[in-house]
Amino acid sequence: MKKLTTMLLSAAMILSLAGCGGKQDPKEIYDAAAKKAQEMTSVDASYVLDMNMTQGEENMDMSMDMNMKIDGINSESMRYLMDGTTSAMGQSMPTNMYYEGGYCYMDLMGQKVKYAMDLDEMTAQATQSLGGVTVDSSYLKDIKAEKDGDNQVLTFTADASKMDTYAKDLMSSMGSAMDGLGDITYTIKEVSGESVVNKDGYFSSAKIKMVMEMSLEGETVSVDMNMDMTYNNPGQAVEITAPGDLDSYTEIDASMLGL
């Protein structure tokens, strides 16, 4: 009996150690999902961005609600479709953009225009907008993982002192709304977020909260930003349909749009 008890205790200890050793490090889960995201050639995603900007007694809210589809990433045949709404100061503006064959097609409140755009530039813009809620793990100082069914829910905080480049990339991904404002400097105060990794190892959703200050020509604006992105069927093929007859778009010079 004593020998049997000893054997059972030994087996229980081995199983316990195996269970502890099998628990994957949260950073490893995050990095593996980030790698899968970078390797995807097709993406279907939607995101909501809310910003509150304060300067003294002045206050302004801005929001973007966008749906994006990209197929053929990093190929000559890449196609990109984005539609949604940008709202600020009580005004809403629809945003519709399509890219194919070296041309960007836009519907500007009923006026259909197209302009030539370099493929590499378009690829950078598309992937930058998709990567807005994915923080490089080298910036993270605290990351935790919890199981939720088949999913892993990762929560993290980031080292604000390392996030200046991230902030510049994020703001530039917002497009022409931030262009022409001059040399803006960013001071990051606080960054936190949550990413959900599905059973196949892909990000299925991601959120990020950032508090920062933007400075331009001696003026400082405080910014509270929240982004919430959902990846639809990550890892699967994406079908994209062109917005109507592309021959009906009038060709213009990109400089007419301030690009």
Secondary structure by P-SEA (a helix, b strand, c coil): caaaaaaaaaaaaaaaaaaaaacccaaaaaaaaaaaaaacccccccbbbbbbbbcccbbbbbbbbbbbbbccccccbbbbbbbbbbbcccbbbbbbbbbcccbbbbbcccbbbbbbbbaaaaaaaaaaaaaccccccccccbbbbbbcccbbbbbbcccccccaaaaaaaaaacccccccccbbbbbbccccbbbbbcccccccbbbbbbbbbbbcccbbbbbbbbbbbbbccccbbbbbbcccccccbbbbbcccccc
